[in-house]
Amino acid sequence: MRVIYDIKTGRTTVDRDWQPEPEAPLPAPNAVTRRQLRLWLVRHGYTLAQVEALIEALPEPQRTEARIEWQDATQYERGHPLLRQLAGALLKLDKEELDATLDRAFREAAAL
């Protein structure tokens, strides 16, 4: 609902059907900290063991590189190919769903 005041006539009308435009979501951050992403996973029902099992299933040398990324990174980048690969497998999403989900997850994780 909104109230409209006409300056020329001095009349006020009420538009009861008017709805404000929904606010666009904030852009997703490009990276979140290790702590933030891991807390997001746990709070959404995923275990760190699930991620580690996905890493262990990778062929070498990708497995060793993935272990280093997962264990030693201080932050995780939303567009990193390994993160996208693991997230797609963990969340069981196709590319389009994955993009939207990662955006939402990184926005939520950044607030933790």
ABEGO torsion letter per residue (X at the ends): XBBBBBAAAGBBBBBAABBBBBBBBBBBBABBBAAAAAAAAAAAGBBAAAAAAAAAABBOAAAAAAAAAAAABABBBAABAAAAAAAAAAAGBBAAAAAAAAAAAAAAAAAX
